[in-house]
Amino acid sequence: MPQTTDEQRMAMAIELGASVRTSTAPNPWVGALVVSADGSVHTGATEPPGGRHAEIVALDAARAAGGEAKTRGAVVYATLEPCAHTGRTGPCAEALVQAGVRRVVVGVSDPDPLVAGAGLALLRDAGVAVEIGCRATEVAEQLEPYLHHRRTGRPWVILKLAATLDGRTAAADGSSQWITGTEARTDAHRLRAESQAIIVGAGTVATDDPSLTTRLVEGPDPHRVVLGRAPEGARVHPCTEWTAADGDLDDLLERLGEDGVLQALVEGGATVAGAFHRAGLVDEYVTYLAPALSGGEDGPGLFRGPGAATVADIWRGELTSVRAVGTDIRVDLRPAVTAGGPR
């Protein structure tokens, strides 16, 4: 069916939000438009922490193009509910009211306890027409790590895996570089850039000495977390070393959430992957499958540790995406949603 004007505008706002995906955390990556009464369009996206929110960037762009006349009677599109509290910046909802906009179209409401409908209420109380839910499914998917963090206090956890088609992550001698191709590795580095923390085991650090950087893409390096002690001189330094004395994996995720980590990427190895999986702490599995076969059972698999005892006990999820990445296949999997919630 043909898209409505609101849907077309919100699609633009979603693209704007995507353009700042790696630079705004712990704030959400929001996109916004100010459509002036004369039909001119002014865009904005959230700036890095301490900078302007998307709505303010768009309002400033409109004023720069023609003063207050560009904001009076304008329609604003924002992927996320405008904030209504003062943090490092002032409340966006109040700024919209002062700018004289007549209508605000929002993708999804903000579950942050400091917002949680207060921004929408402030606008409505000031006589601004408010509509919520435009392209809500797409916006919620784009902002999922942020929304999850604000609802649970924990980061969205992605477990990244790479294997041959018969499920081996390395050869019998332990060598694993490189099972997947350049395109898949670049795609995985993009996941790193979108994550504020990356988690690996001390065994992987000792064996592979990974740098865990985003060297294949543009974007910030995630904060590195090692489960155990990283050898002195390892490339993973500086890092946080998390031991049993610090707490379990639940405690680690609580700490990361308190530190403003919206998305954490678990890169293994097999012991760490198995621990997160069995504890039910994974929100999304991203597996890269190479068109290669180990041909035997002597190479390590994706997980180490006890598995399902019977077929009835096998963990089953829901495929959300299967696509080619270069010569490899990327498979995205999530816990199945049941009547009682995720399995």
FENNOR-V177055 format. One record per run of one state. SS is the DSSP state (a for helix, b for strand, c for the rest). FROM is the first residue (numbers start at 1). TO is the last residue. Records with the same first field share a line. If there is no record, write none. Layout:
SS->FROM-TO + FROM-TO
This chain:
c->1-4 + 20-30 + 36-40 + 46-53 + 71-74 + 81-91 + 100-102 + 109-117 + 126-128 + 133-135 + 143-143 + 153-155 + 165-181 + 195-196 + 209-222 + 228-239 + 243-243 + 247-248 + 259-262 + 269-269 + 279-283 + 291-310 + 314-316 + 326-327 + 336-336 + 339-340 + 343-343
a->5-19 + 54-70 + 92-99 + 118-125 + 136-142 + 144-152 + 182-194 + 202-208 + 244-246 + 249-258 + 270-278 + 311-313
b->31-35 + 41-45 + 75-80 + 103-108 + 129-132 + 156-164 + 197-201 + 223-227 + 240-242 + 263-268 + 284-290 + 317-325 + 328-335 + 337-338 + 341-342
